[in-house]
Amino acid sequence: MVQDDWTRNGNMVPGWLPANWRNGRLMYTLKINEPTPWIDLTAAESIASLNRHLGDILDETFPRNPTIPLTTVSTKTG
């Protein structure tokens, strides 16, 4: 109902952000010249691999809360 009222009155729809607002707040712009493999940091396989291969390095570089056993999605995206 709110969205219908706002649209009818010419207001911005709730939850919508204009592109110029989003673009003005970008941290980085990426230009990729050729196909490149990407890692899904939220995938369980990626988290396990990071913990297995980089866990000690990550712990030394970025000390973590001792109640969090290993690198998690939260520690990578926080």
C-alpha positions as CSV (number, residue, x, y, z in Angstrom):
1,M,0.0,0.0,0.0
2,V,2.8,2.4,0.8
3,Q,4.6,1.7,-2.5
4,D,1.3,2.4,-4.4
5,D,0.8,5.7,-2.5
6,W,4.4,6.8,-3.1
7,T,4.3,5.9,-6.8
8,R,0.9,7.7,-7.2
9,N,2.3,10.8,-5.6
10,G,5.5,10.8,-7.7
11,N,7.8,9.8,-4.8
12,M,10.7,7.4,-5.1
13,V,9.6,3.8,-4.5
14,P,10.6,2.4,-1.1
15,G,13.8,0.3,-1.4
16,W,14.8,1.9,-4.7
17,L,18.1,3.9,-5.0
18,P,18.9,6.0,-8.1
19,A,21.9,4.8,-10.1
20,N,23.7,8.1,-9.7
21,W,23.5,7.7,-5.9
22,R,24.9,4.2,-6.1
23,N,27.6,5.0,-8.6
24,G,28.7,8.0,-6.6
25,R,29.4,5.7,-3.7
26,L,31.3,2.9,-5.5
27,M,34.6,2.0,-3.9
28,Y,36.2,0.5,-7.0
29,T,35.5,0.3,-10.7
30,L,36.7,-2.9,-12.3
31,K,37.6,-3.3,-16.0
32,I,38.1,-6.9,-17.1
33,N,39.7,-7.3,-20.5
34,E,39.4,-11.1,-20.7
35,P,37.5,-13.9,-18.9
36,T,38.8,-14.5,-15.4
37,P,37.9,-17.1,-12.9
38,W,36.1,-15.8,-9.8
39,I,35.7,-17.2,-6.3
40,D,32.3,-17.2,-4.6
41,L,33.3,-16.2,-1.1
42,T,29.9,-17.4,0.2
43,A,30.3,-21.0,-1.1
44,A,31.1,-23.6,1.6
45,E,33.9,-25.0,-0.7
46,S,35.6,-21.6,-0.9
47,I,35.5,-21.1,2.8
48,A,36.9,-24.5,3.5
49,S,39.7,-23.9,0.9
50,L,40.6,-20.6,2.4
51,N,40.7,-22.0,5.9
52,R,42.8,-25.0,4.7
53,H,45.3,-23.0,2.6
54,L,45.4,-19.6,4.2
55,G,43.9,-20.0,7.7
56,D,47.2,-19.4,9.6
57,I,48.2,-16.5,7.4
58,L,44.7,-14.9,7.7
59,D,44.8,-15.4,11.5
60,E,48.2,-13.7,11.8
61,T,47.3,-10.9,9.5
62,F,43.8,-10.3,10.7
63,P,43.4,-11.4,14.4
64,R,39.9,-12.8,14.9
65,N,37.5,-13.1,17.7
66,P,38.5,-16.3,19.6
67,T,34.9,-17.4,19.7
68,I,34.8,-17.7,15.9
69,P,36.7,-21.0,15.1
70,L,37.9,-20.1,11.6
71,T,37.3,-17.8,8.7
72,T,33.6,-17.4,8.0
73,V,31.4,-15.5,5.5
74,S,31.0,-12.8,8.1
75,T,34.8,-12.4,8.6
76,K,35.3,-12.0,4.9
77,T,32.4,-9.6,4.2
78,G,32.4,-7.6,7.4
